[in-house]
């Protein structure tokens, strides 16, 4: 059995980090939090982190777009 979708419960700092790593590893990620307004902030934090990694050459633009 292989997993393709990962659900992260909790969109705080740790949940964002786990979600980012899972997405970079090729999984579809669903992020959930009991306070839905946090999800927008979490999404922005993940995007900011990925942009930094792209800028320093750690990941490619292609990987960022995925």
N, C-alpha and C positions, 0 to 999 in steps of 0.2 A: 504494500500500500504506500502510495506517495501522496504527500500533501502539496497543494498548490496555492491554497488560500490560508492566510494567518490572521487571526483576530487578536488584536492587542486590547486588553481591557485596562483602561487608564491612559489618558493622554497627557500626563505630566512629563517631566523631564526624562524619566527613565522609559516611559512608554514611547516617547518620541524617538529616543535613541534606538530602542529595539525595533520600532517600525521602520526606521531608516535603514538599519542593517538588513532586515528581512527583505525590504524592497530592493536593495542593492544586490542581494543574493538571488534575486529573480522571482520572489514570491509576490503574489497579489496580497496586499495588506489592507485590512479593514481596522480602523482605529475607532474605539468606542470609549465614551466617558459618561458618567452619570450627570455631568454638567455640560450639556451640548455646546454652550458658548465657548468652551475651552478648545473645541476642535479646530476652529478657525485660527486661533493663536498657535496651536500645535502644528497645523499645516504650514503656516508661515515660518515657523522655527525650523522645520525640516527642510523647506525650500532654501532658506538662508544658509543652512549648514551644507546642503548639496552645492549651492552656488560657490561657497568658499572652497569646497573640495575641488570643484571644476576649475576655479581660478588658479589654484596652486598645482594643478595637473594630477591630482590624485585620482580623479575620475574623468572620463571623456564627456564631451557634450552629448554624444550618443547615449551614454549611460544616464546622464542627467535627464534627458528627454524621456527615457523609459519610465 
